[in-house]
Amino acid sequence: MIFVDAIFVKIRDGQVANRPIYVAIGVSVDGERDILGLWVGEGGEGAKYWAHVLTEIKNRGTKDVCILVCDGLSGLPDAVNSVWPKTVVQACVVHLIRASFRYASRRDWPQLARDLKPVYTAPTEGAALERLAEFAGRWEAKYPAIVRLWESSWAEFVPFLAFDQQVRAVIYTTNAIESVNARIRKAVKARGHFPNEQAALKCVYLAVMSLDPTGRGGQRWSNRWKGALNAFTIAFPDRIIIATK
């Protein structure tokens, strides 16, 4: 799997502006997580830009990707299919939930989270549609934009509903990329803004290099990976290759 996300930093180039730094995190067959790269964008990058990034990752040895998780990055789904034709592109559920909170009062966040959980944990797409209808019945009058958000994102949201619960958990867990993002945001916030993109990249790189210095975090992830690996092997029987030692 590959998770792609963006961290926005303030870069002073004539005037201070928000610029995205894209982070790609890969999860190998062995359950090992690694930062595959950091790229500074202008914002609004299209399919050509993403084809260049993904081709770079492929040329460095990533022969196949079963699932790529992203959110709101225009042009990325088309680029994925041109580089890895069999890859399933999945909207990040965590980002969908966070986007939902932007339309709601903070005091309603806990209840919204509880009412959305039956949608993304439903056993089938049909059941998820029923749970979304129930959610709309409770909240559409107060927060119609949240219901529209889920309806407009439905095509990118539903692919993972076809997979086993173990695979789903890897997709919508916050651990895979959120811990990385939190460390990067902390480092970026401490600096305020940067004189150029090279300085911003250096700051993010140093934050990434300081992750999990003892290795215990990676070991805990690997220990929980076996169930997911079994589910991935069933879901992608001709593409999961276990190396023999």
VEXBA-199771 format. One record per residue: residue number from 1; residue in one letter; x, y, z of N, C-alpha, C in turn. Coordinates in steps of 0.2 Angstrom, whole numbers, plus 2048, in hexadecimal, padded with zeros to 3 digits. Layout:
! VEXBA-199771
(NUM,"a",(X,Y,Z),(X,Y,Z),(X,Y,Z))
...
! end
This chain:
! VEXBA-199771
(1,"m",(804,7FA,800),(800,800,800),(804,806,800))
(2,"i",(802,80C,7FD),(805,812,7FE),(800,817,800))
(3,"f",(802,81B,805),(7FE,821,807),(801,827,805))
(4,"v",(7FD,82C,802),(7FF,832,7FF),(7FB,838,803))
(5,"d",(7FF,83C,806),(7FC,842,809),(800,848,808))
(6,"a",(7FD,84E,80A),(800,854,809),(801,858,810))
(7,"i",(806,85B,811),(807,85F,817),(808,866,814))
(8,"f",(805,86B,816),(806,872,814),(80A,876,818))
(9,"v",(80F,879,815),(814,87D,818),(814,884,815))
(10,"k",(816,889,819),(816,890,817),(81D,891,814))
(11,"i",(81E,893,80E),(824,894,80B),(824,89C,808))
(12,"r",(829,89F,80A),(82A,8A6,808),(82E,8A7,801))
(13,"d",(82A,8A8,7FC),(82D,8A8,7F5),(82A,8AF,7F2))
(14,"g",(82D,8B4,7F4),(82A,8BB,7F2),(825,8BD,7F7))
(15,"q",(820,8B8,7F9),(81B,8B9,7FE),(81A,8B2,801))
(16,"v",(818,8B2,807),(816,8AC,80B),(810,8A8,808))
(17,"a",(811,8A2,806),(80B,89E,803),(80C,897,806))
(18,"n",(806,894,806),(805,88D,808),(807,889,802))
(19,"r",(80C,884,803),(80E,87F,7FE),(80D,878,801))
(20,"p",(80B,874,7FD),(80B,86D,7FF),(811,869,7FF))
(21,"i",(813,865,804),(818,860,803),(815,859,803))
(22,"y",(815,856,7FE),(812,84F,7FE),(816,84A,801))
(23,"v",(813,845,805),(817,840,808),(814,839,806))
(24,"a",(818,835,803),(816,82E,801),(819,829,806))
(25,"i",(814,825,809),(816,820,80E),(814,819,80B))
(26,"g",(819,815,80B),(818,80E,808),(817,809,80E))
(27,"v",(813,804,80D),(813,7FE,811),(814,7F8,80D))
(28,"s",(81A,7F4,80F),(81C,7EF,80B),(818,7E8,80D))
(29,"v",(819,7E3,809),(816,7DC,80B),(818,7DA,812))
(30,"d",(81E,7DC,814),(821,7DA,81B),(81E,7DE,820))
(31,"g",(81A,7E3,81E),(817,7E8,823),(81B,7ED,825))
(32,"e",(821,7EE,822),(825,7F4,823),(823,7FA,820))
(33,"r",(823,800,824),(821,806,821),(827,80A,820))
(34,"d",(827,80E,81A),(82D,812,819),(82A,819,815))
(35,"i",(82E,81E,816),(82C,824,812),(82F,823,80B))
(36,"l",(82B,823,806),(82E,822,7FF),(830,829,7FC))
(37,"g",(82E,82E,7FF),(831,835,7FC),(82D,83B,7FE))
(38,"l",(830,841,7FD),(82D,847,7FF),(82D,84B,7F8))
(39,"w",(828,84F,7F7),(828,853,7F1),(824,85A,7F2))
(40,"v",(827,85F,7F0),(824,866,7F1),(820,867,7EB))
(41,"g",(81A,869,7EC),(815,86B,7E6),(813,872,7E7))
(42,"e",(810,874,7E2),(80D,87B,7E1),(806,87B,7E4))
(43,"g",(802,875,7E4),(7FB,875,7E5),(7F8,874,7DF))
(44,"g",(7F3,86F,7DF),(7EF,86E,7D9),(7F3,86A,7D3))
(45,"e",(7F8,866,7D5),(7FB,862,7D1),(7F7,85D,7CD))
(46,"g",(7F8,85C,7C7),(7F4,858,7C2),(7F7,851,7C1))
(47,"a",(7F4,84D,7BC),(7F6,847,7BB),(7FD,846,7B9))
(48,"k",(7FF,84B,7B5),(806,84B,7B2),(80B,84B,7B8))
(49,"y",(80A,84F,7BD),(80F,850,7C3),(80F,849,7C7))
(50,"w",(809,846,7C8),(808,840,7CC),(80B,83A,7C8))
(51,"a",(80A,83A,7C2),(80D,835,7BE),(815,835,7BF))
(52,"h",(818,83B,7BF),(81F,83C,7C0),(821,839,7C7))
(53,"v",(81D,83B,7CC),(81F,839,7D3),(81E,831,7D3))
(54,"l",(819,82E,7D1),(818,827,7D2),(81D,823,7CD))
(55,"t",(81E,826,7C8),(823,822,7C3),(82A,822,7C7))
(56,"e",(82C,827,7CA),(832,828,7CE),(832,822,7D4))
(57,"i",(82C,822,7D7),(82C,81C,7DC),(82C,815,7D9))
(58,"k",(829,814,7D3),(829,80E,7D0),(830,80C,7CE))
(59,"n",(834,811,7CB),(83B,810,7C9),(83F,80F,7CE))
(60,"r",(83E,810,7D4),(842,80F,7DA),(840,808,7DD))
(61,"g",(83C,804,7DA),(83B,7FD,7DC),(834,7FB,7DE))
(62,"t",(82F,800,7DE),(828,7FE,7E0),(825,7FB,7DA))
(63,"k",(825,7F5,7D9),(822,7F2,7D3),(81B,7F2,7D3))
(64,"d",(818,7F1,7D9),(810,7F1,7D9),(80E,7F4,7DF))
(65,"v",(808,7F6,7DF),(804,7F9,7E5),(7FD,7F7,7E4))
(66,"c",(7FB,7F3,7EA),(7F4,7F1,7EA),(7EF,7F6,7EB))
(67,"i",(7F0,7FB,7F0),(7EC,800,7F2),(7F0,806,7F3))
(68,"l",(7ED,80C,7F0),(7F0,812,7F1),(7EB,817,7F5))
(69,"v",(7ED,819,7FA),(7E8,81D,7FE),(7EA,825,7FE))
(70,"c",(7E5,829,7FC),(7E6,830,7FB),(7E0,834,7FC))
(71,"d",(7E0,83A,7FC),(7DA,83E,7FD),(7DB,845,7FA))
(72,"g",(7D6,847,7F5),(7D6,84E,7F2),(7DC,850,7EE))
(73,"l",(7E0,84B,7EB),(7E5,84D,7E7),(7E4,84C,7E0))
(74,"s",(7E2,851,7DD),(7DF,851,7D6),(7E4,84E,7D1))
(75,"g",(7E2,84A,7CD),(7E7,847,7C8),(7EA,840,7CA))
(76,"l",(7EB,83F,7D1),(7EE,839,7D3),(7EB,833,7D1))
(77,"p",(7E4,832,7D2),(7E1,82C,7D0),(7E3,82A,7C9))
(78,"d",(7E3,82E,7C4),(7E4,82D,7BD),(7EB,82B,7BC))
(79,"a",(7F0,82E,7C0),(7F7,82D,7C0),(7F8,826,7C2))
(80,"v",(7F5,824,7C8),(7F6,81D,7CB),(7F5,818,7C6))
(81,"n",(7EF,819,7C2),(7ED,814,7BD),(7F2,813,7B7))
(82,"s",(7F5,819,7B6),(7FA,818,7B0),(801,815,7B2))
(83,"v",(802,815,7B9),(809,812,7BB),(808,80B,7BE))
(84,"w",(802,80A,7C2),(801,804,7C4),(7F9,802,7C3))
(85,"p",(7F8,7FF,7BD),(7F1,7FF,7BA),(7EC,7FB,7BF))
(86,"k",(7EF,7F6,7C3),(7EB,7F2,7C8),(7E9,7F5,7CF))
(87,"t",(7EC,7FB,7D0),(7EC,7FE,7D7),(7E5,801,7D8))
(88,"v",(7E2,7FF,7DE),(7DC,802,7E0),(7DE,809,7E4))
(89,"v",(7DA,80E,7E1),(7DB,815,7E4),(7D5,816,7E9))
(90,"q",(7D7,817,7F0),(7D3,817,7F5),(7D3,81E,7F8))
(91,"a",(7CD,821,7F9),(7CD,828,7FD),(7CE,826,804))
(92,"c",(7D2,82B,807),(7D4,82A,80E),(7CE,82B,813))
(93,"v",(7CC,826,817),(7C6,827,81B),(7C7,82C,821))
(94,"v",(7CD,82D,823),(7CF,831,828),(7CE,838,826))
(95,"h",(7D0,83A,820),(7D0,840,81D),(7C8,842,81C))
(96,"l",(7C4,83D,81A),(7BD,83E,819),(7BA,840,81F))
(97,"i",(7BC,83D,825),(7B9,83F,82B),(7BB,846,82D))
(98,"r",(7C1,847,82C),(7C4,84E,82E),(7C0,853,82A))
(99,"a",(7C0,852,823),(7BC,857,81F),(7B5,858,822))
(100,"s",(7B2,853,824),(7AB,853,827),(7AB,858,82D))
(101,"f",(7B0,857,831),(7B0,85C,837),(7B1,863,835))
(102,"r",(7B4,865,82F),(7B4,86C,82E),(7AE,86F,82D))
(103,"y",(7A8,86B,82B),(7A2,86E,82B),(79E,86E,831))
(104,"a",(7A0,86C,836),(79C,86B,83C),(79F,86E,842))
(105,"s",(79B,870,847),(79D,873,84D),(7A1,86E,851))
(106,"r",(7A6,870,855),(7AB,86B,858),(7A7,867,85D))
(107,"r",(7A2,86A,860),(79E,866,865),(79A,860,862))
(108,"d",(799,860,85C),(796,85A,858),(79B,855,856))
(109,"w",(7A1,856,856),(7A6,852,853),(7A6,84B,856))
(110,"p",(7A6,84A,85D),(7A5,843,85F),(79F,83F,85D))
(111,"q",(799,842,85C),(794,83E,85A),(794,83D,852))
(112,"l",(796,842,84F),(797,841,848),(79C,83B,846))
(113,"a",(7A1,83B,84A),(7A6,835,849),(7A3,82E,84B))
(114,"r",(79F,82E,850),(79B,828,851),(796,826,84C))
(115,"d",(793,82B,849),(78E,82A,844),(791,828,83D))
(116,"l",(797,82A,83C),(79A,829,836),(79D,822,836))
(117,"k",(79F,81F,83C),(7A3,819,83C),(79F,813,839))
(118,"p",(798,813,83A),(795,80D,837),(795,80E,82F))
(119,"v",(796,813,82C),(797,814,825),(79D,811,823))
(120,"y",(7A3,812,825),(7A9,810,823),(7AB,809,826))
(121,"t",(7A7,806,82A),(7A8,800,82D),(7A3,7FB,82B))
(122,"a",(79E,7FD,826),(799,7F9,824),(79C,7F3,820))
(123,"p",(798,7ED,820),(79B,7E7,81D),(79B,7E7,815))
(124,"t",(796,7EB,812),(795,7EC,80B),(794,7F3,809))
(125,"e",(794,7F4,802),(793,7FB,800),(78B,7FC,801))
(126,"g",(787,7F7,800),(780,7F8,801),(77E,7FA,808))
(127,"a",(782,7F7,80D),(781,7F8,814),(783,7FF,816))
(128,"a",(789,801,813),(78C,808,814),(787,80D,811))
(129,"l",(784,80C,80C),(77F,811,809),(779,812,80E))
(130,"e",(777,80C,811),(772,80D,816),(774,811,81C))
(131,"r",(77A,80F,81E),(77D,813,824),(77D,81B,822))
(132,"l",(780,81C,81C),(780,823,81A),(779,826,81A))
(133,"a",(774,823,818),(76D,825,818),(76B,827,81F))
(134,"e",(76D,822,823),(76B,824,82A),(76F,82A,82D))
(135,"f",(775,82A,82B),(779,830,82D),(776,837,82B))
(136,"a",(774,836,824),(771,83C,821),(76A,83E,825))
(137,"g",(767,839,827),(760,83A,82A),(761,83E,831))
(138,"r",(767,83D,834),(769,840,83A),(76C,847,839))
(139,"w",(770,848,834),(774,84E,834),(773,852,82E))
(140,"e",(76F,850,829),(76F,854,823),(76C,85B,824))
(141,"a",(767,85B,828),(764,861,829),(768,866,82C))
(142,"k",(76D,864,831),(771,869,834),(778,86A,830))
(143,"y",(77B,864,82D),(781,865,829),(780,861,823))
(144,"p",(77D,864,81E),(77C,861,817),(782,860,813))
(145,"a",(787,865,815),(78D,864,811),(791,85E,813))
(146,"i",(790,85B,819),(794,855,81B),(791,84F,816))
(147,"v",(78A,84F,816),(787,84A,812),(789,84A,80B))
(148,"r",(78A,850,808),(78C,851,801),(793,84F,800))
(149,"l",(797,850,805),(79E,84F,805),(79F,847,804))
(150,"w",(79B,843,808),(79C,83C,808),(799,839,801))
(151,"e",(793,83C,7FF),(790,83A,7F9),(795,83C,7F3))
(152,"s",(798,841,7F3),(79D,843,7ED),(7A3,83F,7ED))
(153,"s",(7A5,83C,7F3),(7AB,838,7F4),(7AA,831,7F3))
(154,"w",(7A4,82F,7F2),(7A2,828,7F3),(7A6,823,7EE))
(155,"a",(7A7,825,7E8),(7AA,821,7E3),(7B1,81F,7E6))
(156,"e",(7B4,824,7E9),(7BB,823,7EB),(7BB,820,7F2))
(157,"f",(7B6,820,7F6),(7B6,81E,7FC),(7B4,816,7FC))
(158,"v",(7B0,814,7F8),(7AD,80D,7F8),(7B2,807,7F7))
(159,"p",(7B8,808,7F3),(7BC,802,7F1),(7BE,7FE,7F7))
(160,"f",(7BF,800,7FC),(7C2,7FC,802),(7BC,7F8,805))
(161,"l",(7B6,7FA,804),(7B1,7F6,807),(7B0,7EF,804))
(162,"a",(7B4,7ED,7FF),(7B4,7E7,7FC),(7B9,7E2,7FF))
(163,"f",(7BD,7E5,804),(7C3,7E1,807),(7C1,7DF,80E))
(164,"d",(7C5,7DA,810),(7C5,7D8,817),(7C6,7DD,81C))
(165,"q",(7C3,7DC,822),(7C4,7E1,827),(7CB,7E3,829))
(166,"q",(7CF,7DE,828),(7D6,7DF,82A),(7DA,7E4,825))
(167,"v",(7D8,7E4,81E),(7DA,7E8,819),(7D7,7EF,81B))
(168,"r",(7D1,7EF,81C),(7CD,7F6,81D),(7D1,7F9,823))
(169,"a",(7D3,7F6,828),(7D6,7F9,82E),(7DC,7FC,82C))
(170,"v",(7E0,7F9,828),(7E6,7FC,826),(7E5,803,822))
(171,"i",(7DF,803,81E),(7DE,809,81A),(7DB,80F,81E))
(172,"y",(7D7,80D,823),(7D4,813,827),(7D7,814,82E))
(173,"t",(7DC,810,830),(7DF,812,836),(7E3,818,835))
(174,"t",(7E4,81C,83B),(7E8,822,83A),(7EF,821,83B))
(175,"n",(7F1,81B,83D),(7F8,81A,83F),(7FD,81B,839))
(176,"a",(7FB,818,833),(800,818,82E),(803,81E,82C))
(177,"i",(7FF,824,82B),(802,82A,829),(801,830,82E))
(178,"e",(7FC,82F,832),(7FB,835,837),(800,836,83C))
(179,"s",(804,831,83E),(809,832,843),(80F,836,83F))
(180,"v",(810,834,839),(815,837,835),(813,83F,834))
(181,"n",(80D,840,832),(80A,847,831),(80B,84B,837))
(182,"a",(809,848,83D),(809,84C,843),(810,84E,845))
(183,"r",(815,84A,844),(81C,84C,845),(81E,851,840))
(184,"i",(81C,851,83A),(81E,856,835),(81B,85C,837))
(185,"r",(815,85C,838),(811,862,83A),(814,866,840))
(186,"k",(816,862,845),(819,865,84B),(820,869,849))
(187,"a",(824,865,845),(82A,868,843),(829,86F,83F))
(188,"v",(824,86E,83A),(823,874,836),(820,87A,83A))
(189,"k",(81B,878,83E),(818,87E,842),(81E,881,847))
(190,"a",(822,87E,849),(828,881,84D),(82C,886,849))
(191,"r",(82C,885,843),(830,889,83E),(82C,88F,83B))
(192,"g",(826,88F,83B),(822,894,839),(822,894,831))
(193,"h",(826,898,82E),(826,897,826),(82E,896,824))
(194,"f",(82F,895,81E),(835,893,81B),(837,898,816))
(195,"p",(83E,899,815),(840,89E,810),(83F,89B,809))
(196,"n",(83F,894,808),(83F,891,802),(83D,88A,803))
(197,"e",(83B,886,7FD),(839,880,7FE),(83E,87B,800))
(198,"q",(844,87C,7FE),(84A,878,801),(84A,878,808))
(199,"a",(849,87E,80B),(84A,87E,813),(844,87A,816))
(200,"a",(83E,87B,812),(838,877,815),(839,86F,814))
(201,"l",(83C,86D,80F),(83D,866,80E),(842,863,813))
(202,"k",(847,867,814),(84C,865,819),(849,864,820))
(203,"c",(844,869,822),(841,868,828),(83D,862,829))
(204,"v",(839,861,823),(835,85B,823),(839,855,823))
(205,"y",(83E,855,81F),(843,84F,81F),(846,84D,826))
(206,"l",(848,852,82A),(84B,851,830),(845,84E,835))
(207,"a",(83F,851,834),(83A,84E,838),(838,847,837))
(208,"v",(838,845,831),(837,83E,82E),(83D,83A,831))
(209,"m",(843,83C,831),(849,838,833),(849,837,83B))
(210,"s",(845,83B,83E),(845,83A,846),(83F,835,848))
(211,"l",(83B,833,843),(835,82E,845),(838,828,847))
(212,"d",(835,825,84D),(836,81E,84F),(83D,81D,850))
(213,"p",(841,821,854),(848,81F,855),(84A,819,858))
(214,"t",(845,816,85C),(847,810,85F),(844,80A,85B))
(215,"g",(840,80B,856),(83E,805,852),(838,802,855))
(216,"r",(836,804,85B),(830,800,85E),(82A,801,85B))
(217,"g",(829,807,858),(822,809,855),(822,804,84E))
(218,"g",(827,804,84A),(827,7FF,845),(826,7F8,846))
(219,"q",(828,7F6,84C),(828,7EF,84E),(820,7ED,850))
(220,"r",(81D,7F2,854),(816,7F1,856),(812,7F1,84F))
(221,"w",(813,7F5,84A),(80F,7F5,844),(810,7EE,841))
(222,"s",(816,7EC,840),(818,7E5,83D),(814,7DF,841))
(223,"n",(814,7E0,847),(811,7DA,84B),(80A,7DA,84A))
(224,"r",(806,7E0,848),(7FF,7E0,847),(7FE,7DF,83F))
(225,"w",(803,7DE,83B),(802,7DD,834),(800,7D7,831))
(226,"k",(801,7D1,835),(800,7CA,832),(7F9,7C9,830))
(227,"g",(7F4,7CC,834),(7ED,7CB,832),(7EB,7CE,82C))
(228,"a",(7EE,7D5,82B),(7ED,7D8,825),(7F0,7D5,81F))
(229,"l",(7F6,7D2,820),(7FA,7CF,81B),(7F6,7C9,818))
(230,"n",(7F3,7C5,81D),(7EE,7BF,81B),(7E9,7C2,816))
(231,"a",(7E6,7C7,818),(7E0,7CA,815),(7E2,7CD,80E))
(232,"f",(7E8,7D0,80E),(7EA,7D3,807),(7EC,7CD,802))
(233,"t",(7EF,7C8,805),(7F0,7C2,801),(7EA,7BF,7FE))
(234,"i",(7E5,7BF,801),(7DE,7BC,7FF),(7DB,7C1,7FA))
(235,"a",(7DC,7C8,7FB),(7D9,7CD,7F7),(7DD,7CD,7F0))
(236,"f",(7E4,7CD,7F1),(7E8,7CD,7EB),(7EC,7C7,7EA))
(237,"p",(7E9,7C1,7E8),(7ED,7BB,7E9),(7F3,7BA,7E4))
(238,"d",(7F2,7BE,7DE),(7F8,7BD,7D9),(7FD,7C3,7DA))
(239,"r",(7FC,7C7,7DF),(801,7CD,7DF),(805,7CD,7E6))
(240,"i",(803,7CA,7EB),(806,7CA,7F1),(80C,7C4,7F1))
(241,"i",(812,7C6,7F1),(817,7C1,7F1),(81B,7C2,7F7))
(242,"i",(81B,7BC,7FB),(81F,7BC,801),(826,7B9,800))
(243,"a",(82B,7BD,801),(832,7BB,800),(834,7B5,805))
(244,"t",(837,7B0,802),(83A,7AB,806),(841,7AC,808))
(245,"k",(843,7AB,80E),(84A,7AC,811),(84D,7A5,812))
! end
